[in-house]
């Protein structure tokens, strides 16, 4: 099945002092929707975790590993040659089972009140993200989403349509950060992430927030430690908002940079 890209380029916000770019699955949501679909309807948890670890170690790339996961969902749903795990089936399953972090709505409203754009940057698929938003957080339906798309076929099968099929990430999230870091003056970029799909964005943010995962699947945290990338663990957007306030409301640029240096220290 062929990939059709490039996908339409996103709108870029100009003239902002601060911008928030955030991963979706497992960061804004309490559980990764793609992991849920793969674990429940595809290859299962052990094989999926093994693939994620191979990506973090550089033995595989995210694009190919993720494609294998999604192919397993389609293949495992075939009954006498008929596809039962259609995209519509998976989209509804995700919307009914995946929840949004309870603190995200207030965080979004805080950013909006302070002229800080919030952009979802996801390696998932836009229709699934929209389905979860519409069901659980309809007031945020208009949020900008930079993600992959999906292509469906008459027989019920489907495949991911990567934003950057030439990249080993499928969706290279560093390309969402680059337009902001190249601006003069450049805004402070807050990036929120949690997993292997965020590795390409890890070095580009001014302030990298890494979602702590009590289940032990902390691939982004592990990557940052191994590669000595400055990051700050967070468990809720309320916690992150408190740190952002220190930076946003700093009285001088010198004070702001001092706060960033203190709160995002060098990795030993």
C-alpha positions in Angstrom: 0.0 0.0 0.0 1.4 3.3 -1.0 2.0 6.4 1.1 0.6 9.8 -0.2 2.5 12.8 1.1 3.3 15.6 1.7 0.4 16.5 3.9 -0.7 20.2 4.0 1.8 22.3 6.0 0.5 23.7 9.3 -0.2 27.3 10.2 2.7 29.0 12.0 2.1 31.5 14.7 4.2 34.7 14.4 5.0 37.4 16.9 4.4 35.3 20.0 6.8 35.3 23.0 5.9 31.8 24.0 4.5 28.7 22.3 3.4 25.3 23.6 3.8 22.2 21.4 2.6 19.0 22.9 2.5 15.4 22.0 -1.0 13.9 22.3 -0.9 10.2 23.1 0.1 9.5 26.7 0.9 13.2 27.3 -2.4 14.9 26.9 -4.3 11.6 27.1 -3.8 9.4 30.1 -3.1 6.4 27.9 -1.6 6.1 24.5 -4.4 5.4 22.0 -2.1 3.6 19.6 -0.7 1.5 22.4 -4.2 0.6 23.4 -5.2 -0.4 19.9 -2.0 -2.4 19.4 -2.2 -4.1 22.8 -5.9 -4.9 22.5 -6.4 -5.7 18.9 -3.0 -6.1 17.4 0.3 -7.8 18.3 -0.1 -7.4 22.1 1.8 -5.6 24.8 5.1 -7.7 24.9 5.8 -7.3 21.2 4.8 -3.7 21.2 7.1 -2.8 24.1 10.0 -4.7 22.5 9.5 -2.6 19.3 9.5 0.6 21.3 12.7 -0.4 23.1 14.4 -1.2 19.8 13.5 2.3 18.6 14.9 4.0 21.7 18.1 2.0 21.3 18.5 3.0 17.7 18.0 -0.6 16.4 14.8 0.3 14.5 13.1 3.6 13.5 9.7 4.8 14.8 8.2 4.9 11.3 8.7 1.3 10.5 8.0 0.0 14.1 4.7 1.9 14.3 3.7 0.7 10.9 4.2 -2.9 12.0 2.0 -2.3 15.1 -0.8 -0.9 13.0 -0.5 -3.6 10.3 -0.9 -6.2 13.1 -4.2 -4.6 14.2 -5.6 -4.9 10.6 -4.3 -8.5 10.2 -5.5 -9.7 13.6 -9.0 -8.5 12.8 -9.4 -10.6 9.6 -12.1 -13.2 9.8 -12.3 -15.5 6.8 -10.5 -12.8 4.8 -12.8 -10.0 6.0 -11.4 -7.0 7.9 -13.2 -6.5 11.2 -10.7 -4.1 12.8 -11.7 -1.3 10.4 -10.5 2.2 11.0 -14.0 3.2 12.1 -14.0 0.3 14.6 -10.6 1.4 16.0 -11.6 5.1 16.1 -14.7 4.3 18.1 -12.8 2.0 20.4 -10.3 4.7 21.2 -12.9 7.4 21.7 -14.8 5.1 24.2 -11.7 4.1 26.1 -9.1 6.8 26.1 -9.4 9.8 28.5 -7.9 13.3 28.4 -5.7 14.5 31.4 -8.1 16.2 33.8 -5.7 19.2 34.1 -5.3 19.9 30.4 -8.4 22.0 29.9 -7.5 24.5 32.6 -3.9 24.5 31.2 -5.2 25.3 27.7 -7.4 28.1 29.1 -4.4 29.6 31.0 -2.4 29.6 27.8 -5.2 31.2 25.8 -5.6 33.9 28.4 -1.9 34.7 28.1 -1.7 34.7 24.3 0.2 31.4 24.2 -0.7 29.2 21.3 -1.1 25.5 22.1 -0.4 23.1 19.2 -0.8 19.3 19.3 2.1 17.6 17.6 1.3 13.9 17.2 2.7 10.8 15.5 -0.8 9.4 15.7 -3.6 10.0 13.2 -5.7 13.2 13.1 -9.2 11.5 12.9 -8.6 9.5 16.1 -7.3 12.6 17.9 -10.4 14.6 16.8 -12.7 11.7 17.9 -11.3 11.7 21.4 -11.4 15.5 21.6 -15.0 15.7 20.4 -16.1 13.1 22.9 -14.3 14.3 26.0 -13.3 17.9 25.4 -15.5 19.3 22.6 -14.7 22.9 23.6 -11.2 22.4 22.3 -12.3 21.0 18.9 -10.6 23.9 17.1 -7.1 23.3 18.5 -4.4 23.0 15.8 -3.3 19.5 15.3 -0.1 18.6 13.4 -0.2 14.8 12.8 -0.3 12.0 10.4 -3.5 11.1 8.4 -5.0 7.7 7.5 -5.9 6.1 4.2 -8.8 3.6 4.1 -9.6 1.0 1.4 -12.8 -0.5 0.1 -12.1 -3.9 1.7 -12.1 -2.3 5.2 -8.3 -2.3 5.5 -6.4 0.9 6.3 -2.9 2.3 6.8 -1.2 5.3 8.3 -0.4 8.2 5.9 2.8 9.6 7.3 3.4 13.4 7.3 7.1 12.8 6.5 7.4 9.3 4.9 11.0 10.0 4.1 11.9 10.4 7.7 12.6 7.5 10.1 10.1 9.2 12.5 7.3 9.2 10.0 6.3 12.5 11.5 9.5 14.4 12.3 8.4 16.6 15.2 11.5 18.7 15.1 10.1 20.2 11.9 7.2 21.6 13.9 9.7 23.3 16.3 12.1 24.6 13.7 10.0 27.5 12.3 9.8 29.0 15.8 13.5 28.5 16.8 14.5 30.2 13.5 12.5 33.3 14.2 14.1 36.6 15.2 13.5 37.0 18.0 12.6 33.4 18.7 9.8 32.6 21.2 10.4 30.3 24.2 9.2 26.9 23.0 7.7 24.6 25.7 7.5 21.0 24.4 5.6 18.3 26.2 6.2 14.6 25.4 6.5 11.1 26.7 7.7 8.5 24.3 9.7 7.3 21.3 7.8 9.5 18.9 9.1 12.6 20.7 12.8 11.8 20.3 13.3 14.0 17.3 11.8 17.0 19.2 13.8 16.5 22.4 16.7 18.7 21.5 14.8 21.5 19.8 12.7 22.9 22.7 13.7 25.7 25.0 12.0 23.9 27.9 11.3 20.2 27.5 8.6 18.7 29.8 8.7 14.9 30.0 5.6 13.1 31.3 6.4 10.7 34.1 5.0 7.2 33.5 4.4 5.1 36.6 4.0 2.0 34.4 7.7 2.2 33.6 7.4 3.0 29.9 9.5 6.1 30.1 11.3 5.9 26.7 11.7 9.7 26.4 13.0 10.1 29.9 15.5 7.3 29.3 16.6 8.8 26.0 17.2 12.3 27.6 19.2 10.8 30.4 21.4 8.7 28.1 21.9 11.6 25.7 22.2 14.3 28.5 19.3 16.4 27.2 17.9 18.9 29.7 14.3 18.0 30.7 11.8 18.4 33.5 9.6 15.6 34.6 5.9 16.4 35.2 2.9 14.4 36.2 0.1 16.9 35.4 -0.4 20.0 33.3 -1.2 21.9 36.5 2.3 21.2 37.8 3.8 22.3 34.4 1.7 25.4 34.5 3.2 26.5 37.8 6.7 26.2 36.3 5.6 28.1 33.2 4.2 30.9 35.3 7.6 31.5 36.8 9.1 32.0 33.3 6.2 33.9 31.7 5.8 36.4 34.4 9.5 37.0 35.1 10.2 40.7 35.3 13.4 40.7 33.3 14.9 38.5 30.6 17.9 37.9 32.9 15.5 36.6 35.6 13.7 34.4 33.0 16.9 32.8 31.8 18.0 32.2 35.3 14.8 30.4 36.1 15.1 28.2 33.0 18.7 27.3 33.9 17.7 26.5 37.5 14.6 24.4 36.6 16.2 22.7 33.6 19.7 21.9 34.9 22.4 20.0 32.9 22.0 16.2 33.0 24.8 14.7 34.9 
